[in-house]
Amino acid sequence: MTVAPGSGAPLPLPWLTDARFRCFGCSPHNPVGLALPLARLPGDRIGAWTTFAERFASYPGIVHGGVISTLVDEVMGNLVALERGRLAFCVTLRTRMLAPLRIGRPYLCSARLVAAGTDDADGAVIRAEADVSDVDGDLHAIASGTYQPIRAAHARTLMGLDDAEYATLQHYFDHQMGT
């Protein structure tokens, strides 16, 4: 699928305005992160165009494989959150590199749910797939991941939230986001 850079409806992720969320992948509040701009794409997908800076290199001019894995995880994880209405942890991630990504060139990472499974209220994992392609539509990486929805009580313990933080963030975990 070829999609022009900047195309797709921008996604106003509800947590992007919260300075406590400093996600390396999507947050504008993380000065060393990717700050990925996510958008709706055709076919029940979301995606992000990105051009990697030199600070994300491994070999000269080549994007580090761990950064590519972060890219696909971020886009798949946000898709899970948006489609299921709750945040989730990645529990498995498999990334296959097909061709190097070059520093300074634009790439599209797009993701889709592949196995919605049962209602995640029962604790079932959610499966997603992603691919990374260049402006010509040539595939550079493919990935698959499984995501475990997070319950608010579990998030409170893991994140060390106090009562006020817990009250503010609880709806990201146990309710439909944005409601």
C-alpha positions as CSV (number, residue, x, y, z in Angstrom):
1,M,0.0,0.0,0.0
2,T,1.5,3.3,-1.0
3,V,0.3,6.3,1.0
4,A,1.7,9.8,0.5
5,P,3.6,11.3,3.4
6,G,1.4,13.5,5.5
7,S,-1.8,11.8,4.3
8,G,-4.4,10.3,6.6
9,A,-6.4,11.9,9.3
10,P,-4.2,12.9,12.3
11,L,-5.0,11.0,15.5
12,P,-5.4,13.2,18.5
13,L,-4.2,10.6,21.0
14,P,-5.8,11.6,24.4
15,W,-2.6,11.1,26.4
16,L,-0.4,13.4,24.2
17,T,-1.5,16.5,26.2
18,D,-0.5,14.8,29.5
19,A,3.1,15.7,30.4
20,R,3.3,12.6,32.6
21,F,3.2,10.4,29.5
22,R,6.7,10.6,28.2
23,C,6.5,7.6,25.8
24,F,9.7,7.3,23.7
25,G,7.6,6.5,20.6
26,C,4.7,9.0,20.5
27,S,5.1,11.7,23.2
28,P,6.0,15.2,22.3
29,H,7.2,15.6,25.9
30,N,10.2,13.3,25.5
31,P,13.1,15.3,24.1
32,V,15.0,12.2,22.9
33,G,12.0,10.2,21.6
34,L,10.5,9.7,18.1
35,A,7.4,11.9,18.6
36,L,5.6,9.8,16.0
37,P,2.6,11.6,14.3
38,L,0.0,8.9,14.0
39,A,-2.8,9.0,11.4
40,R,-5.7,6.9,10.3
41,L,-5.0,5.0,7.1
42,P,-7.3,3.1,4.7
43,G,-8.3,-0.4,5.6
44,D,-8.7,-0.1,9.4
45,R,-5.0,0.8,9.8
46,I,-3.1,3.4,11.6
47,G,0.3,4.6,10.6
48,A,3.1,7.0,11.1
49,W,5.5,8.6,8.6
50,T,8.9,9.2,10.0
51,T,12.3,10.3,8.9
52,F,15.1,9.1,11.2
53,A,17.8,11.5,12.3
54,E,21.5,10.5,12.5
55,R,21.1,10.0,16.3
56,F,19.1,6.8,15.5
57,A,21.9,5.2,13.4
58,S,23.8,2.0,13.9
59,Y,26.1,1.7,11.0
60,P,26.8,5.0,9.1
61,G,23.6,6.1,7.4
62,I,21.5,3.1,8.6
63,V,18.8,3.1,11.2
64,H,19.4,0.9,14.2
65,G,17.3,-2.3,14.3
66,G,16.2,-1.7,17.8
67,V,14.8,1.7,16.8
68,I,12.9,0.0,14.0
69,S,11.5,-2.5,16.5
70,T,10.4,0.5,18.6
71,L,8.7,2.0,15.7
72,V,6.6,-1.0,14.9
73,D,5.8,-1.7,18.5
74,E,4.7,1.9,19.0
75,V,2.3,1.9,16.0
76,M,0.9,-1.5,16.8
77,G,0.5,-0.6,20.5
78,N,-1.4,2.7,19.7
79,L,-3.6,0.8,17.3
80,V,-4.5,-1.6,20.1
81,A,-5.2,1.3,22.5
82,L,-7.4,3.1,19.9
83,E,-9.3,0.1,18.7
84,R,-9.8,-1.5,22.1
85,G,-10.1,1.7,24.2
86,R,-7.4,0.7,26.8
87,L,-3.6,0.8,27.1
88,A,-1.7,-2.5,26.8
89,F,1.8,-3.9,27.3
90,C,3.6,-5.6,24.5
91,V,4.2,-9.2,25.6
92,T,5.8,-10.5,22.3
93,L,7.4,-8.7,19.4
94,R,8.9,-10.2,16.3
95,T,10.5,-8.0,13.7
96,R,11.9,-9.2,10.4
97,M,14.2,-6.8,8.6
98,L,14.0,-7.1,4.8
99,A,16.1,-4.2,3.8
100,P,18.0,-1.5,5.7
101,L,16.3,1.8,6.5
102,R,18.4,4.8,5.6
103,I,18.9,7.9,7.8
104,G,17.2,11.0,6.4
105,R,14.6,9.2,4.2
106,P,10.9,9.0,4.9
107,Y,9.2,5.7,5.9
108,L,5.7,4.7,6.7
109,C,4.9,2.2,9.4
110,S,1.4,1.0,9.3
111,A,-0.4,-1.5,11.6
112,R,-3.5,-3.6,11.6
113,L,-5.2,-5.9,14.1
114,V,-5.1,-9.5,12.9
115,A,-6.8,-11.4,15.6
116,A,-9.2,-9.5,17.7
117,G,-10.0,-12.5,19.7
118,T,-12.5,-12.4,22.5
119,D,-13.4,-9.3,24.5
120,D,-10.1,-8.3,26.1
121,A,-12.0,-7.8,29.4
122,D,-11.3,-11.5,30.0
123,G,-7.6,-10.8,29.8
124,A,-7.0,-12.2,26.3
125,V,-4.0,-10.9,24.4
126,I,-4.6,-8.9,21.2
127,R,-2.6,-9.5,18.1
128,A,-1.3,-7.0,15.6
129,E,0.9,-6.8,12.5
130,A,2.9,-3.9,11.1
131,D,5.0,-3.1,8.1
132,V,7.5,-0.4,7.2
133,S,7.8,0.8,3.6
134,D,9.5,3.6,1.8
135,V,7.8,6.3,-0.4
136,D,7.8,3.9,-3.4
137,G,5.9,1.3,-1.3
138,D,8.9,-1.0,-1.1
139,L,8.8,-3.1,2.1
140,H,11.7,-2.8,4.5
141,A,10.5,-4.5,7.7
142,I,7.5,-6.6,8.9
143,A,6.5,-7.3,12.4
144,S,3.9,-9.0,14.6
145,G,3.1,-8.5,18.3
146,T,0.8,-9.5,21.0
147,Y,-0.5,-7.0,23.6
148,Q,-1.9,-7.6,27.1
149,P,-4.4,-5.0,28.2
150,I,-3.5,-3.3,31.5
151,R,-5.9,-3.0,34.4
152,A,-5.8,0.2,36.4
153,A,-4.9,-1.6,39.7
154,H,-2.0,-3.3,37.9
155,A,-0.9,-0.1,36.3
156,R,-1.0,1.7,39.7
157,T,1.4,-0.8,41.2
158,L,3.7,-1.0,38.2
159,M,3.9,2.8,37.7
160,G,4.0,3.7,41.4
161,L,1.0,6.1,41.1
162,D,-0.2,8.0,44.1
163,D,-3.9,8.5,44.7
164,A,-4.2,11.7,42.6
165,E,-2.2,10.3,39.7
166,Y,-4.3,7.1,39.8
167,A,-7.6,9.0,39.8
168,T,-6.4,11.1,36.8
169,L,-5.1,8.1,34.7
170,Q,-7.5,5.3,35.6
171,H,-9.8,5.9,32.6
172,Y,-6.9,5.0,30.3
173,F,-6.9,1.5,31.6
174,D,-10.4,0.4,32.7
175,H,-12.7,2.6,30.6
176,Q,-13.1,3.6,27.0
177,M,-10.5,6.3,26.5
178,G,-11.9,9.7,25.9
179,T,-15.2,9.0,27.7
